[in-house]
Amino acid sequence: MSGTALVVGGGIAGLVAAHRLCAAGWEVTLAEATSVLGGAVSARFLDVPSHGETGAPESQTLELDAGAESFAVRGTAVRALLEELGLGGKVVAPEPLGSWLHGPAGPVPAPRLGLAGIPGDLEAEDLAAALSGPGLARAREDAVAPMDRWADALAAGEPVTVAAIVADRLGEEVLERLVAPVVAGVHSADPAVVELERVAPGLLASAVEHGGLAAGVAALRGSSTPGSLVAGVDGGMSRVTGRLVDALREAGATVLRGVRVAALSRVPATGGWWAQISDRDDEVVRGLDVDRVVLAVDGATAWDLLAPLSGGDLDPDAGPALGDGVALTTLVVEAPGLDAAPRGTGVLVGAGTDVAAKALTHATAKWAWLREVVARPDHDGVARHPHRHVVRLSYGRSGAEPGGLGHRSTDEELLARAVVDAAALTGVPLSEQDVVARAVVRWRPSIPPQAGPDREAADALIAWSRGQAGLDLVGSWVHGTGLAAVVAGVDRAFDAPTPAG
Ligand SMILES: Cc1cc2nc3c(=O)[nH]c(=O)nc-3n(C[C@H](O)[C@H](O)[C@H](O)COP(=O)(O)OP(=O)(O)OC[C@H]3O[C@@H](n4cnc5c(N)ncnc54)[C@H](O)[C@@H]3O)c2cc1C
């Protein structure tokens, strides 16, 4: 069946959904509220001072990922999408430098064989280096302690939080030093409330099968692609959403930017939908009649649009909260001390330290293509800026204490703190004078609820939508955070011919 479809939201979920609908013969309109397509997978441009081959001053415009800068290589959905878009040859691995964790005990290299910070090799040297003697001995109990309690939980389908199982199997030190920084930094979640299944799908079953949490991690990691858990795209992840937009336009889709879908209603005569489209000043621009609606927005917005149509099933005032925001600061610095990549590709920060950032990515250490662009080699290959580096620091912890730095902080506060935090996290002295360019990007509804009443409300909405003809809900709040989860989820929703992982 095909007809007319409206996709609301132009992030990766909406773009992939629109792409799949076009391929299935639907006449697609996509409406994105902001002026930028791609949502959290988009680029921002940053002017940095440079000089020409003669040494004359000029400026260089860097195109940097504003949000996502990599994708998890588990599953095949993103890779298949990239092949489909002609970007297969552009996939790049990060530099194999490893990463670091920064907890109350200071910086430690992250164990290489791990999943969500949970170690997969209890005999590894890097694990011994990261833990105290008693902490390591406690972690190794995981290899011998009975798994009955967790086997029972798995069999009963009981929710198992990350903190509960990690503390029980591997001890508090592993939880605090290794797991909490990853769960907070990558998933913006508290290990005490987030379920293991959300951050490491399949791990509980694997742990039960292999008789220990570390053994479960090793089995899962062993069956996935060797090497890094993530990959990137030469030129940045925004290439992916850029190609999707091109593909949509080539397929004849109507792609609207700067227009918000402000209200939806059912058209009983046709069984279809009517959408009210507003501009940024909330002036109604027009209405649109379609056969099918795909909501690719955050859960709070989806609730606001659908609760009035639910006949009381969904209380308009009881929707999921918009979620915590993230502020991403990017610094371009001249710092020879960073040339040796002292913290590998970056650092995840645990709670209980005096660093306000939750993560630092040393982008020019992580991605060779970016290092090349930033260094600006002359025609004879000599770099004009050999000591220039890009570091990204993110602010805004889930449930952060009021007053903590986050997306509501001013640019000045964030940027000043970013210099201090970058120095503390890398161990390289840095000052304002070393910064040649800086930028802040804010992501408001960027962290889907992982647990608690907001998650329950989101799940209730997803369940309700299944009974609604011509309605699909997609996006990270439905499928999970990150491109691997979102693209695979959208493919499943539209029965894409590509193998979803
Ligand atoms: C700073 C940051 C870094 C990240 N890094 C990574 C990474 O390295 N790897 C990874 O895999 N994942 C990463 N993620 C997560 C990943 O980017 C997201 O999970 C994914 O991009 C979410 O896509 P989405 O389409 O569901 O949502 P979004 O990208 O949020 O898109 C939703 C879109 O809907 C629009 N919208 C909302 N309401 C309306 C309306 N009423 N009408 C019209 N449009 C509307 C919004 O403007 C937005 O563009 C990162 C996220 C952030 C914020």
Ligand as a Chemical Component Dictionary entry (heavy atoms), coordinates in Angstrom:
data_LIG
# 
_chem_comp.id                   LIG 
_chem_comp.type                 NON-POLYMER 
_chem_comp.pdbx_formal_charge   0 
_chem_comp.three_letter_code    LIG 
# 
loop_
_chem_comp_atom.comp_id 
_chem_comp_atom.atom_id 
_chem_comp_atom.alt_atom_id 
_chem_comp_atom.type_symbol 
_chem_comp_atom.charge 
_chem_comp_atom.model_Cartn_x 
_chem_comp_atom.model_Cartn_y 
_chem_comp_atom.model_Cartn_z 
_chem_comp_atom.pdbx_ordinal 
LIG C1  C1  C 0 26.081 15.710 21.635 1  
LIG C2  C2  C 0 25.659 14.336 21.155 2  
LIG C3  C3  C 0 26.620 13.418 20.758 3  
LIG C4  C4  C 0 26.241 12.158 20.310 4  
LIG N1  N1  N 0 27.199 11.278 19.894 5  
LIG C5  C5  C 0 26.834 10.100 19.358 6  
LIG C6  C6  C 0 27.787 9.255  18.739 7  
LIG O1  O1  O 0 28.981 9.586  18.657 8  
LIG N2  N2  N 0 27.354 8.064  18.209 9  
LIG C7  C7  C 0 26.028 7.706  18.225 10 
LIG O2  O2  O 0 25.688 6.636  17.709 11 
LIG N3  N3  N 0 25.097 8.500  18.789 12 
LIG C8  C8  C 0 25.471 9.681  19.335 13 
LIG N4  N4  N 0 24.519 10.507 19.865 14 
LIG C9  C9  C 0 23.126 10.057 19.891 15 
LIG C10 C10 C 0 22.490 10.150 18.505 16 
LIG O3  O3  O 0 22.956 11.309 17.856 17 
LIG C11 C11 C 0 20.975 10.183 18.660 18 
LIG O4  O4  O 0 20.535 9.007  19.332 19 
LIG C12 C12 C 0 20.246 10.248 17.316 20 
LIG O5  O5  O 0 20.871 11.153 16.435 21 
LIG C13 C13 C 0 18.799 10.646 17.567 22 
LIG O6  O6  O 0 18.152 10.788 16.335 23 
LIG P1  P1  P 0 16.602 11.138 16.282 24 
LIG O7  O7  O 0 16.261 11.308 14.842 25 
LIG O8  O8  O 0 15.829 10.156 17.088 26 
LIG O9  O9  O 0 16.444 12.519 17.081 27 
LIG P2  P2  P 0 16.951 14.004 16.753 28 
LIG O10 O10 O 0 18.276 13.998 16.098 29 
LIG O11 O11 O 0 16.787 14.751 18.034 30 
LIG O12 O12 O 0 15.891 14.535 15.694 31 
LIG C14 C14 C 0 14.576 14.925 16.032 32 
LIG C15 C15 C 0 14.221 16.087 15.138 33 
LIG O13 O13 O 0 12.835 16.399 15.282 34 
LIG C16 C16 C 0 12.692 17.793 15.181 35 
LIG N5  N5  N 0 11.388 18.174 15.758 36 
LIG C17 C17 C 0 11.007 18.130 17.066 37 
LIG N6  N6  N 0 9.727  18.536 17.174 38 
LIG C18 C18 C 0 9.283  18.813 15.929 39 
LIG C19 C19 C 0 8.019  19.262 15.390 40 
LIG N7  N7  N 0 6.953  19.483 16.179 41 
LIG N8  N8  N 0 7.917  19.468 14.050 42 
LIG C20 C20 C 0 8.983  19.243 13.226 43 
LIG N9  N9  N 0 10.188 18.813 13.681 44 
LIG C21 C21 C 0 10.339 18.592 15.014 45 
LIG C22 C22 C 0 13.888 18.326 15.953 46 
LIG O14 O14 O 0 14.165 19.677 15.619 47 
LIG C23 C23 C 0 14.982 17.362 15.517 48 
LIG O15 O15 O 0 15.719 17.826 14.396 49 
LIG C24 C24 C 0 24.873 11.799 20.297 50 
LIG C25 C25 C 0 23.901 12.721 20.682 51 
LIG C26 C26 C 0 24.276 13.990 21.091 52 
LIG C27 C27 C 0 23.224 14.996 21.471 53 
# 
loop_
_chem_comp_bond.comp_id 
_chem_comp_bond.atom_id_1 
_chem_comp_bond.atom_id_2 
_chem_comp_bond.value_order 
_chem_comp_bond.pdbx_ordinal 
LIG C1  C2  SING 1  
LIG C2  C3  SING 2  
LIG C2  C26 DOUB 3  
LIG C3  C4  DOUB 4  
LIG C4  N1  SING 5  
LIG C4  C24 SING 6  
LIG N1  C5  DOUB 7  
LIG C5  C6  SING 8  
LIG C5  C8  SING 9  
LIG C6  O1  DOUB 10 
LIG C6  N2  SING 11 
LIG N2  C7  SING 12 
LIG C7  O2  DOUB 13 
LIG C7  N3  SING 14 
LIG N3  C8  DOUB 15 
LIG C8  N4  SING 16 
LIG N4  C9  SING 17 
LIG N4  C24 SING 18 
LIG C9  C10 SING 19 
LIG C10 O3  SING 20 
LIG C10 C11 SING 21 
LIG C11 O4  SING 22 
LIG C11 C12 SING 23 
LIG C12 O5  SING 24 
LIG C12 C13 SING 25 
LIG C13 O6  SING 26 
LIG O6  P1  SING 27 
LIG P1  O7  DOUB 28 
LIG P1  O8  SING 29 
LIG P1  O9  SING 30 
LIG O9  P2  SING 31 
LIG P2  O10 DOUB 32 
LIG P2  O11 SING 33 
LIG P2  O12 SING 34 
LIG O12 C14 SING 35 
LIG C14 C15 SING 36 
LIG C15 O13 SING 37 
LIG C15 C23 SING 38 
LIG O13 C16 SING 39 
LIG C16 N5  SING 40 
LIG C16 C22 SING 41 
LIG N5  C17 SING 42 
LIG N5  C21 SING 43 
LIG C17 N6  DOUB 44 
LIG N6  C18 SING 45 
LIG C18 C19 SING 46 
LIG C18 C21 DOUB 47 
LIG C19 N7  SING 48 
LIG C19 N8  DOUB 49 
LIG N8  C20 SING 50 
LIG C20 N9  DOUB 51 
LIG N9  C21 SING 52 
LIG C22 O14 SING 53 
LIG C22 C23 SING 54 
LIG C23 O15 SING 55 
LIG C24 C25 DOUB 56 
LIG C25 C26 SING 57 
LIG C26 C27 SING 58 
# 
